[in-house]
Amino acid sequence: MEDVFIAVFANVGVILILALTLKAFNKVDINIAWSLISLGIFTCYVFALFRGAEVIPLDIFFTDMAWNWSGKIAVIILWGGVILALAKYKHGFRIADAGFTFKQSEGSLKPAFIVLCLFVILQVIVSWFWNGEPRYDLETLLYQATMPGFDEEPMFRGVLLFCISLAIVSKRYSLASAPINIGGLLLVLLFGLVHGVMFSDGEWYFSFTSILLTGGYGFILLWLRERTGSLVFPIIAHNSVNVVGQLI
C-alpha cells in the first residue's frame, strides 16, 4: 500500500508543478483551500480503491472473485458521501453542477452519440492490436459493464472535476462546443499518470503507452462530460469500452 501512495503522490506532484508553472505565466489562479480539498478527495479515492476489501469484505462470501468489487463499491460510497458534503457545506451547490443529472445540454445528443460510437470503434482497433486473449467469463463481463463507469466517472469527471475547477481556476476553451478548462485537462493528465506510472518494491515502472492511451480515453470522457453537462454519456462510454476490451 505504501508503494501505491508513493506513486500517487509523485503523480500529484507532476500536476502541482504544472499548475504552479501555469500560475507563474498567469494562465490559472490557484485556490489553496479547494486544492487541499481536491487532494484529500483523491487520497481517499486511492485508499478506498485499494483498501476497500477491509471495509467491505465481499471475498468472504464470494471466495472466487477475480476483480476488485469491494474497492469499487467503496469508491461509489465515497463519491456519494462527497456529494452529500458538497450539498451541505458548499453554498449554492447543485448535484447537476458535478454532472449528476439526466438532462443533456441542448444540441449535445447527436455529437455525443457520434463520439461514443467512434470511441467504441477506437477501442476495437486498440484491442485488436494490443490485447491478449478475450475474457468472456460472467464475472468479468458484469464487472466491466458496471464498476469502471460507476466508480471512475462520478469521481474523476464528477466530484473531482467540480472541485479541481475551483482549485485551479482558468477560462474555458471551446473544443467542438465543449467548454473545457485547464483544471479538467490536468485531471486528464493525472488520470493517465495513475495508470502508467507505478512504484513497486523500490523500483519505478513507466509505460508511456498506458499514459497516452488512458489519458486520451480520459480526454474523450472529459469532452463527453463537458459537452453534455452530464455523466450519463461518460458512464455509458466507459463501461462500453471496457466490455469491448474484454470481448476482443
C-alpha positions as CSV (number, residue, x, y, z in Angstrom):
1,M,0.0,0.0,0.0
2,E,2.9,2.4,0.7
3,D,4.2,1.8,-2.8
4,V,0.8,2.9,-4.2
5,F,0.8,6.1,-2.3
6,I,4.4,6.9,-3.3
7,A,3.4,6.6,-7.0
8,V,0.2,8.5,-6.4
9,F,1.8,11.5,-4.7
10,A,4.6,11.5,-7.3
11,N,1.9,11.8,-10.0
12,V,0.1,14.5,-8.0
13,G,3.5,16.3,-7.7
14,V,3.7,16.5,-11.5
15,I,0.3,18.1,-11.7
16,L,1.2,20.6,-8.9
17,I,4.4,21.6,-10.8
18,L,2.4,22.2,-14.0
19,A,-0.2,24.1,-12.1
20,L,2.4,26.4,-10.4
21,T,4.1,26.9,-13.8
22,L,0.8,27.9,-15.4
23,K,0.2,30.2,-12.4
24,A,3.6,31.9,-13.0
25,F,2.5,32.6,-16.5
26,N,-0.9,33.9,-15.3
27,K,-2.8,31.2,-17.1
28,V,-4.5,30.0,-13.9
29,D,-5.3,31.1,-10.4
30,I,-4.9,28.6,-7.6
31,N,-7.3,28.4,-4.6
32,I,-5.4,26.7,-1.8
33,A,-8.5,25.6,0.1
34,W,-10.1,23.8,-2.9
35,S,-6.7,22.4,-3.8
36,L,-6.4,20.7,-0.4
37,I,-10.0,19.5,-0.7
38,S,-9.3,18.0,-4.1
39,L,-6.1,16.4,-2.8
40,G,-8.0,15.0,0.2
41,I,-10.7,13.5,-2.0
42,F,-8.2,11.9,-4.4
43,T,-6.2,10.5,-1.4
44,C,-9.4,9.0,-0.1
45,Y,-10.2,7.6,-3.5
46,V,-6.9,5.7,-3.7
47,F,-7.4,4.4,-0.1
48,A,-10.9,3.3,-0.8
49,L,-9.9,1.6,-4.1
50,F,-7.0,-0.4,-2.6
51,R,-8.3,-1.0,0.9
52,G,-12.0,-1.3,0.3
53,A,-11.9,-5.0,0.8
54,E,-11.0,-4.4,4.5
55,V,-14.3,-2.5,5.0
56,I,-16.4,-4.4,2.5
57,P,-15.1,-8.0,2.6
58,L,-17.1,-9.5,-0.2
59,D,-14.4,-12.1,-0.7
60,I,-15.7,-13.8,2.5
61,F,-19.0,-14.6,0.7
62,F,-17.6,-14.9,-2.9
63,T,-14.3,-16.6,-2.5
64,D,-13.6,-17.0,-6.2
65,M,-13.9,-13.3,-7.2
66,A,-11.2,-12.2,-9.6
67,W,-12.0,-8.5,-9.7
68,N,-11.9,-5.6,-7.1
69,W,-15.6,-5.3,-6.4
70,S,-15.0,-4.2,-2.8
71,G,-12.7,-1.4,-3.8
72,K,-15.1,-0.1,-6.5
73,I,-18.1,-0.2,-4.2
74,A,-16.1,1.6,-1.5
75,V,-15.3,4.4,-4.1
76,I,-19.0,4.6,-5.0
77,I,-19.9,5.1,-1.4
78,L,-17.1,7.7,-1.2
79,W,-18.2,9.9,-4.0
80,G,-21.8,9.6,-2.7
81,G,-20.5,11.0,0.6
82,V,-18.6,13.8,-1.1
83,I,-21.8,14.8,-3.0
84,L,-23.7,14.9,0.3
85,A,-20.9,17.0,1.9
86,L,-20.9,19.5,-1.0
87,A,-24.7,19.8,-0.9
88,K,-24.5,20.6,2.8
89,Y,-21.5,22.8,3.0
90,K,-20.9,24.4,-0.5
91,H,-23.3,27.3,-0.8
92,G,-25.4,27.2,-3.9
93,F,-24.2,23.7,-4.9
94,R,-26.5,21.6,-7.0
95,I,-25.7,18.0,-7.8
96,A,-26.1,18.8,-11.5
97,D,-23.0,21.1,-11.2
98,A,-21.0,17.9,-10.8
99,G,-22.8,16.2,-13.7
100,F,-25.3,14.2,-11.7
101,T,-28.2,14.9,-14.0
102,F,-30.1,13.1,-16.8
103,K,-30.6,16.4,-18.6
104,Q,-28.3,16.8,-21.6
105,S,-27.1,20.2,-22.9
106,E,-29.1,21.5,-25.8
107,G,-27.9,20.1,-29.1
108,S,-25.4,17.7,-27.5
109,L,-27.1,14.3,-28.0
110,K,-26.1,13.8,-31.7
111,P,-22.4,14.8,-31.3
112,A,-22.2,12.8,-28.1
113,F,-23.6,9.7,-29.7
114,I,-21.2,10.1,-32.6
115,V,-18.2,10.4,-30.3
116,L,-19.5,7.4,-28.3
117,C,-19.6,5.3,-31.4
118,L,-16.2,6.4,-32.6
119,F,-14.8,5.8,-29.1
120,V,-16.0,2.2,-29.2
121,I,-14.5,1.7,-32.7
122,L,-11.2,3.1,-31.4
123,Q,-11.3,0.5,-28.6
124,V,-12.0,-2.3,-31.1
125,I,-8.9,-1.2,-33.0
126,V,-6.7,-0.9,-29.9
127,S,-8.0,-4.3,-28.5
128,W,-7.4,-6.0,-31.9
129,F,-3.7,-5.0,-31.9
130,W,-2.7,-4.9,-28.2
131,N,-5.0,-7.0,-26.1
132,G,-4.3,-10.6,-25.1
133,E,-6.9,-13.4,-25.2
134,P,-10.6,-12.3,-24.8
135,R,-12.2,-12.9,-21.4
136,Y,-15.8,-14.0,-21.7
137,D,-16.5,-15.2,-18.1
138,L,-19.6,-13.8,-16.5
139,E,-17.9,-12.1,-13.6
140,T,-15.5,-10.2,-15.9
141,L,-18.3,-9.0,-18.2
142,L,-20.5,-8.0,-15.3
143,Y,-17.7,-6.1,-13.6
144,Q,-16.6,-4.3,-16.8
145,A,-20.2,-3.4,-17.7
146,T,-20.8,-1.7,-14.3
147,M,-18.0,-0.9,-12.0
148,P,-15.5,1.2,-14.0
149,G,-18.1,3.7,-15.2
150,F,-19.9,4.0,-11.9
151,D,-16.6,4.3,-10.0
152,E,-14.3,6.5,-12.1
153,E,-16.8,8.7,-13.9
154,P,-18.6,10.2,-10.9
155,M,-15.3,10.5,-9.2
156,F,-13.0,11.9,-11.9
157,R,-15.5,13.6,-14.3
158,G,-17.9,14.4,-11.4
159,V,-16.8,15.5,-8.0
160,L,-13.1,15.8,-8.7
161,L,-13.7,17.8,-11.9
162,F,-16.0,20.1,-9.9
163,C,-13.5,20.6,-7.1
164,I,-10.4,21.0,-9.2
165,S,-12.2,23.5,-11.4
166,L,-12.5,25.6,-8.2
167,A,-8.9,24.8,-7.2
168,I,-7.2,25.6,-10.5
169,V,-9.3,28.4,-12.0
170,S,-9.0,29.3,-15.6
171,K,-11.1,30.4,-18.5
172,R,-12.8,27.7,-20.5
173,Y,-11.8,26.9,-24.1
174,S,-14.5,25.7,-26.5
175,L,-13.5,22.4,-28.2
176,A,-16.2,21.3,-30.6
177,S,-18.7,23.1,-28.4
178,A,-17.4,21.5,-25.2
179,P,-16.2,24.2,-22.6
180,I,-13.0,22.7,-21.2
181,N,-10.8,24.4,-18.6
182,I,-7.2,23.8,-17.6
183,G,-8.2,22.0,-14.4
184,G,-10.1,19.4,-16.4
185,L,-7.0,18.9,-18.7
186,L,-4.7,18.5,-15.7
187,L,-7.2,15.9,-14.3
188,V,-7.0,14.1,-17.6
189,L,-3.2,14.0,-17.3
190,L,-3.5,12.7,-13.7
191,F,-5.9,10.0,-14.9
192,G,-3.2,8.9,-17.4
193,L,-0.3,9.1,-15.0
194,V,-2.0,6.9,-12.3
195,H,-2.5,4.2,-15.0
196,G,1.0,4.4,-16.4
197,V,3.4,5.3,-13.6
198,M,3.9,2.7,-10.8
199,F,6.2,2.2,-7.9
200,S,6.8,-1.3,-6.6
201,D,9.5,-3.0,-4.4
202,G,11.7,0.1,-4.7
203,E,11.5,0.4,-8.5
204,W,9.7,2.7,-10.8
205,Y,7.7,1.4,-13.7
206,F,6.8,3.7,-16.5
207,S,4.5,3.0,-19.5
208,F,4.3,5.8,-22.0
209,T,1.7,3.8,-24.0
210,S,-0.5,3.4,-20.9
211,I,-0.3,7.1,-20.1
212,L,-1.0,8.2,-23.7
213,L,-3.9,5.7,-24.2
214,T,-5.5,6.2,-20.8
215,G,-5.0,9.9,-20.9
216,G,-6.5,10.0,-24.4
217,Y,-9.5,8.0,-23.2
218,G,-9.8,10.3,-20.3
219,F,-9.9,13.3,-22.6
220,I,-12.7,11.8,-24.7
221,L,-14.7,11.2,-21.5
222,L,-14.0,14.7,-20.3
223,W,-15.3,16.0,-23.7
224,L,-18.5,14.0,-23.3
225,R,-19.0,15.3,-19.8
226,E,-18.5,18.9,-20.7
227,R,-20.3,18.8,-24.0
228,T,-23.4,17.2,-22.5
229,G,-23.2,18.7,-19.0
230,S,-24.0,15.2,-17.6
231,L,-22.2,12.0,-16.5
232,V,-24.7,9.8,-18.5
233,F,-22.6,9.5,-21.7
234,P,-19.3,9.2,-19.9
235,I,-20.6,6.3,-17.8
236,I,-22.1,4.6,-20.8
237,A,-18.9,5.2,-22.9
238,H,-16.6,4.0,-20.1
239,N,-18.4,0.7,-19.5
240,S,-19.0,0.1,-23.2
241,V,-15.3,0.5,-24.0
242,N,-14.3,-1.8,-21.1
243,V,-16.7,-4.5,-22.2
244,V,-15.4,-4.3,-25.8
245,G,-11.9,-4.5,-24.5
246,Q,-12.7,-7.9,-22.9
247,L,-14.5,-9.3,-25.9
248,I,-11.8,-8.7,-28.5
